[in-house]
Amino acid sequence: MDQTNPVPDPERTPGLRPSVGVPPGETPPAEDGLSEAGPQETYNPTRGWSKGPTIIIWAFVVLFAAFCVAFAIAVL
């Protein structure tokens, strides 16, 4: 590689063979991910939402549906 041509020359690059390329020992190892970088998670609930928030959300849904039905009846 020289200043005018950034592409490496296979004739002058050590470890680079023209027909094979770079042999396995010449390259650095692959980079690991960050999946195990943090502390181990000890609290992982197996069940979904608790009953309280689910009941509250469904109550709002039912009240909204009842309001929409009552409004539609009042408009007609």
C-alpha positions in Angstrom: 0.0 0.0 0.0 1.4 3.4 -0.9 0.1 7.0 -0.5 -1.6 7.2 -3.9 -3.3 3.8 -3.9 -5.0 2.7 -0.7 -5.7 -0.8 -2.0 -3.1 -3.3 -0.6 -0.7 -4.9 -3.2 -0.8 -8.7 -2.8 2.8 -8.9 -3.9 4.1 -6.7 -1.1 1.5 -7.4 1.7 2.8 -10.0 4.2 0.6 -13.0 4.8 -1.6 -12.3 1.7 -1.4 -15.0 -0.9 -2.9 -14.1 -4.4 -4.8 -17.3 -4.9 -5.9 -18.0 -1.3 -6.2 -14.6 0.4 -5.5 -14.2 4.0 -4.7 -17.4 5.9 -6.8 -18.1 9.1 -4.0 -17.3 11.6 -3.3 -13.8 10.1 -6.6 -12.2 11.1 -7.8 -11.1 14.6 -10.6 -13.1 16.2 -14.1 -12.1 15.7 -15.6 -9.6 18.1 -17.9 -10.9 20.8 -21.3 -9.3 21.5 -22.4 -7.5 24.6 -25.1 -10.0 25.6 -23.2 -11.1 28.7 -21.6 -7.8 29.6 -24.0 -6.8 32.4 -24.9 -8.3 35.8 -26.9 -11.5 35.8 -30.6 -10.9 36.0 -32.1 -12.7 39.0 -35.7 -11.4 38.8 -37.5 -12.5 35.7 -41.2 -12.9 36.3 -42.6 -15.9 34.5 -46.2 -14.6 34.4 -47.5 -11.6 32.5 -49.1 -8.6 34.0 -50.6 -8.8 37.4 -54.4 -8.9 37.7 -54.8 -5.3 39.0 -53.5 -3.4 36.0 -55.3 -5.7 33.6 -58.6 -5.3 35.3 -58.2 -1.5 35.3 -57.4 -1.4 31.6 -60.4 -3.6 30.8 -62.6 -1.4 32.9 -61.6 1.7 30.9 -62.1 -0.2 27.6 -65.7 -1.3 28.7 -66.5 2.3 29.9 -65.2 3.7 26.6 -67.3 1.2 24.6 -70.4 2.0 26.7 -69.9 5.7 26.1 -69.5 5.2 22.4 -72.7 3.1 22.2 -74.6 5.6 24.3 -73.4 8.5 22.2 -74.4 6.6 19.0 -77.9 6.0 20.4 -78.2 9.7 21.5 -77.2 11.0 18.0 -79.7 8.8 16.2 
